[in-house]
């Protein structure tokens, strides 16, 4: 998993509330356990029309979406059924962070375990961000995980909360197993001493 420290990027805005996991990655794409290629199916039912033709009005199909690493969405992002494929599709497209006012718990946990940072900010700051992006769609935001702050295009810092353990894993670029394996020598030593005592 790639380290997440500080990220400055243009954004893609999909402002709908209650975007569920079936909208993020429709169920027909869940037959694979391979993350590769799932970015092409992100928001498939909104993104493509008849015959798989891209809808030019959908935000991910617009030129400024290319290379954007931050998605801004409405409230309650990632609700619905549990599927790791949702964060896989988002990271497969190139997103490293999603900004919303709230996230479904299961999606949030799946995202954090797959290197995708859910950034929950207050409603007033979210509205300000949308307003600034409406005025300048090419504007950038900065996500500073160490400081737990999102810097809006006008420079305003907005604090966000993240579970301390998940934050450590993202900053160090390890998953839960990778974190535990760092302590393998100490675990082995503990087991050796335990055997000596028996």
URDA-V887551 format. One record per backbone hydrogen bond with DSSP energy under -0.5 kcal/mol. CO is the residue of the C=O (numbers start at 1). NH is the residue of the N-H. If there is no record, write none. Layout:
co=[CO CO]
nh=[NH NH]
//
This chain:
co=[3 5 5 7 9 10 10 12 12 14 16 18 19 19 20 20 21 24 26 27 29 33 35 37 38 39 41 43 43 44 47 49 50 53 54 55 58 59 62 63 65 69 69 70 71 71 72 75 76 77 79 83 84 85 86 87 88 89 90 90 96 97 98 99 100 102 104 105 106 107 108 109 110 111 111 112 115 116 117 117 118 119 119 122 123 124 125 126 127 128 129 130 131 132 136 139 141 142 142 143 143 144 144 148 149 149 150 150 151 152 156 158 163 164 165 166 167 168 169 169 170 175 176 177 178 179 180 181 183 184 185 186 187 188 189 190 191 192 193 194 195]
nh=[5 145 146 143 141 69 70 14 72 74 74 20 78 79 23 24 25 43 29 30 32 35 38 40 41 42 44 46 47 48 55 52 53 49 56 58 61 62 65 66 68 96 97 12 73 99 14 18 79 104 21 86 88 89 90 91 92 93 94 95 117 71 119 73 121 77 108 109 110 111 112 113 114 114 116 115 117 118 98 119 120 100 121 126 127 128 129 130 131 132 133 134 135 136 139 11 9 144 151 7 145 148 149 160 144 151 152 158 142 155 152 150 167 168 169 170 171 172 173 174 4 179 180 181 182 182 183 184 187 188 189 190 191 192 193 194 195 196 197 198 198]
//
